[in-house]
Amino acid sequence: MDGWILKSVIVNIFIKKNMRKKIVAGNWKMNNDLSETETFLAELKEQVFPEDVELIVAPGFPNLYHSFQSVREHPVVIAAQNMHQAEKGAYTGEVSAGMLTSVGITTVILGHSERRAYFGETNELLAEKVNTARKNDMTVIFCVGEELADRKENTHFKLVENQLSESLFHLEEADWKNIVIAYEPVWAIGTGETATPEQAQEMHRFIREKIAARYSTELASGVSVLYGGSVNPGNAGELFAKEDVDGGLVGGAALKVDSFMAIANSF
């Protein structure tokens, strides 16, 4: 009987993981001008796309419309790297959700560690951005994660819990159909360091448990949780094999088509 129960649990875990959307998202940050963007997308369109993986590319603002038009007949989602929380107004240099959706962009990355660190974005501000995104029917890739000091002080779980609860846990259950979580240990971004697959799995499971506690196990089982932190073709397979890791938010390795596609084919 015990063996049967264990087998049932394993099968259930496998089914839940395979029900969730697998995603590989490339965050270009402040890289690639128009010419470089055109070259990348032309090469990308020549690739054979994995049928069960959603590919997302997030270029800079000036190239979003061109990128959207370029791949609109291909299974690639073009996302924005950020947006303002207001619908419109005197916010020089900012971009609104309405501006994004008007050019075909319906996915946005919010809460990236660089936005938090360099531009002072707080959990409360991000909650406003999430609200605006959902009001405009946008899908949100919401980033959470700790600094190295937080992990050394063993406060990383509490910090991530606060990021979730203060920015997302006010949402209705229906909104979560359009929420993707990206866990990015800040100490592993652009450093060449990577959380071990076990560390990634530990935090991803923690995130899913917190969502389940706030909403339901069923809802939590359906939310895609990505790992972001120096993902590359060499480590993607081992990371993606973990029970609660559903893909990656990729930085530097997403700037070249060959490495981006190698990661996409690592499931």
Buried (B, 14 or more C-beta within 10 A) or exposed (E): EEEEEEEEEEEEEEEBBEEBEBBBBBBBBEBBEEEBBBEBBEBBBEBEBBEEBBBBBBBBBEBBBBBBEBBEEBEBBBBBBBBBBBEEEEEEEBBBBEBBBEBEBBBBBBBBBBBBEEEEBEBEBBBBBBBBBBEBEBBBBBBBBBBBEBBEEEBBBEBBBEBBBBBBBEBEEEBBEBBBBBBBBBBBBEEEEBBEBEBBBBBBBBBBBBBBEBBEEEBBBBBBBBBBBBBBBEBBBBBBEBBBBBBBBBBBBBBEBEBBBBBBBBB
